[in-house]
Amino acid sequence: MDSDQDLIRKIQNSFGDNIYINSKLDRKKLASIVFNNKEKLDLLNSLVHPAVNNHFISYCIGLKDVYIIKEVAIIFETKTQDKFDKIILVKAPKEKRINRIINRDKCNRQDAIDRINNQIDDEDKVDESDYIIENINIIDIPKKVLKIHKNILNSIKIH
């Protein structure tokens, strides 16, 4: 959102020129706009996600990997889960998620809660996911990821 000039122009046209300061997106200001207004959030998503998807497709061209993982935090909210062969849901308790958002984005608790409340609840995503990772204890994550990796390789039947 800081380097794609077409996307920058679209965001400025939709949210005002002052949404960028010194060529950097003011994420805090944008968050205060979109996480309190579903229409504005939908507008932002309609601008950002096609650009991100196009960038990802360009990135993938020519890759020789057996499979590719794409991180999509709001895959269910954007109803794009059918575009993928497998879905890995990474879950964490709400309180952990709130604290992570506060630490990452330097926002207040209510802003973090508002962001989470704009997403589909993790429990509603379970049935549509092929794999679930409980992101509680970081020590356990590599073992879980390796198990999923092996399972995917076996399902592809690499010879």
C-alpha positions as CSV (number, residue, x, y, z in Angstrom):
1,M,0.0,0.0,0.0
2,D,3.1,2.2,0.1
3,S,4.6,1.3,-3.3
4,D,1.8,0.5,-5.8
5,Q,1.1,4.0,-7.2
6,D,-2.3,3.0,-8.7
7,L,-3.4,1.6,-5.3
8,I,-2.1,4.7,-3.5
9,R,-4.1,6.9,-5.9
10,K,-7.3,4.9,-5.3
11,I,-6.8,5.0,-1.5
12,Q,-6.2,8.7,-1.6
13,N,-9.3,9.3,-3.8
14,S,-11.4,7.2,-1.4
15,F,-10.0,8.4,2.0
16,G,-8.3,11.7,1.2
17,D,-4.8,12.8,0.3
18,N,-3.9,13.2,3.9
19,I,-4.2,9.5,4.5
20,Y,-0.5,9.4,3.3
21,I,2.1,11.3,5.2
22,N,5.5,11.6,3.5
23,S,4.6,8.8,1.1
24,K,3.7,6.5,3.9
25,L,0.2,5.3,4.6
26,D,-1.1,6.5,8.0
27,R,-2.3,3.1,9.1
28,K,-3.6,4.3,12.4
29,K,-5.7,7.0,10.7
30,L,-7.0,4.6,8.1
31,A,-7.8,2.0,10.8
32,S,-9.8,4.6,12.7
33,I,-11.9,5.2,9.6
34,V,-12.5,1.7,8.4
35,F,-12.9,-0.3,11.6
36,N,-15.8,1.9,12.7
37,N,-17.6,1.8,9.3
38,K,-18.3,-1.4,7.5
39,E,-18.9,0.4,4.2
40,K,-15.5,2.0,4.4
41,L,-13.9,-1.3,5.3
42,D,-15.6,-3.0,2.3
43,L,-14.4,-0.1,0.1
44,L,-10.8,-0.5,1.4
45,N,-10.9,-4.3,0.9
46,S,-12.3,-3.8,-2.7
47,L,-9.2,-1.6,-3.4
48,V,-6.5,-3.6,-1.6
49,H,-7.3,-7.2,-2.2
50,P,-7.3,-7.2,-6.1
51,A,-4.0,-5.3,-6.0
52,V,-2.5,-7.8,-3.5
53,N,-3.8,-10.7,-5.5
54,N,-2.3,-9.4,-8.7
55,H,1.0,-8.9,-7.0
56,F,0.8,-12.5,-5.7
57,I,0.1,-13.9,-9.1
58,S,3.0,-12.0,-10.6
59,Y,5.2,-13.3,-7.8
60,C,4.2,-16.9,-8.5
61,I,4.8,-16.9,-12.2
62,G,7.8,-19.1,-12.9
63,L,8.0,-20.6,-9.4
64,K,8.8,-24.3,-9.5
65,D,7.7,-25.2,-6.0
66,V,5.5,-28.2,-5.3
67,Y,3.0,-26.0,-3.5
68,I,2.7,-22.4,-2.5
69,I,1.3,-20.9,0.7
70,K,-0.5,-17.6,0.6
71,E,-1.4,-15.9,3.9
72,V,-4.9,-14.4,3.7
73,A,-6.0,-13.1,7.1
74,I,-9.6,-12.4,5.9
75,I,-10.1,-15.2,3.4
76,F,-13.6,-16.0,4.7
77,E,-14.6,-12.4,5.0
78,T,-13.7,-11.8,1.4
79,K,-15.3,-15.1,0.4
80,T,-12.2,-16.2,-1.5
81,Q,-11.6,-19.6,0.1
82,D,-12.8,-21.4,-3.0
83,K,-9.7,-20.1,-4.9
84,F,-7.4,-22.4,-2.8
85,D,-6.9,-26.1,-2.7
86,K,-6.3,-26.2,1.1
87,I,-7.1,-23.9,4.0
88,I,-4.9,-23.7,7.1
89,L,-6.7,-21.8,9.9
90,V,-4.4,-20.3,12.5
91,K,-6.4,-19.7,15.7
92,A,-5.6,-18.0,18.9
93,P,-7.6,-17.0,22.0
94,K,-9.3,-13.6,21.6
95,E,-7.3,-12.1,24.4
96,K,-4.0,-13.1,22.8
97,R,-5.2,-11.7,19.5
98,I,-6.2,-8.4,21.2
99,N,-2.7,-8.1,22.8
100,R,-0.9,-8.9,19.6
101,I,-2.8,-6.2,17.7
102,I,-2.1,-3.7,20.4
103,N,1.6,-4.5,20.4
104,R,1.9,-4.6,16.6
105,D,-0.2,-1.6,15.7
106,K,0.4,0.5,18.9
107,C,-3.4,1.0,19.2
108,N,-5.7,1.0,22.1
109,R,-7.7,-2.0,23.4
110,Q,-11.0,-0.9,21.9
111,D,-9.4,-0.4,18.4
112,A,-8.1,-3.9,18.6
113,I,-11.4,-5.3,19.6
114,D,-13.1,-3.4,16.8
115,R,-10.8,-5.0,14.3
116,I,-11.5,-8.5,15.6
117,N,-15.2,-7.8,15.7
118,N,-15.0,-7.0,11.9
119,Q,-13.8,-10.6,11.3
120,I,-15.7,-13.8,11.2
121,D,-15.3,-15.7,14.5
122,D,-12.6,-18.4,14.3
123,E,-15.0,-21.1,15.4
124,D,-17.2,-20.4,12.3
125,K,-14.1,-21.0,10.1
126,V,-13.2,-24.4,11.4
127,D,-15.7,-26.4,9.3
128,E,-14.3,-24.8,6.1
129,S,-10.7,-25.3,7.0
130,D,-8.6,-28.3,6.1
131,Y,-6.0,-27.8,8.9
132,I,-6.2,-26.0,12.2
133,I,-3.2,-24.6,14.1
134,E,-3.8,-23.4,17.6
135,N,-1.4,-20.5,17.9
136,I,-1.0,-20.5,21.7
137,N,2.5,-21.8,22.4
138,I,5.1,-20.8,19.9
139,I,7.2,-23.9,20.8
140,D,4.5,-26.2,19.4
141,I,4.1,-24.4,16.1
142,P,7.0,-25.9,14.1
143,K,5.9,-29.4,14.8
144,K,2.4,-28.6,13.8
145,V,3.5,-26.9,10.6
146,L,5.8,-29.8,9.7
147,K,3.0,-32.3,10.1
148,I,0.8,-30.2,7.8
149,H,3.6,-29.9,5.3
150,K,4.1,-33.7,5.2
151,N,0.4,-34.2,4.9
152,I,0.2,-31.9,1.9
153,L,3.1,-33.5,0.2
154,N,1.5,-36.9,0.7
155,S,-1.8,-35.6,-0.7
156,I,0.1,-34.4,-3.8
157,K,1.7,-37.8,-4.2
158,I,5.2,-36.5,-5.1
159,H,7.3,-39.3,-6.7
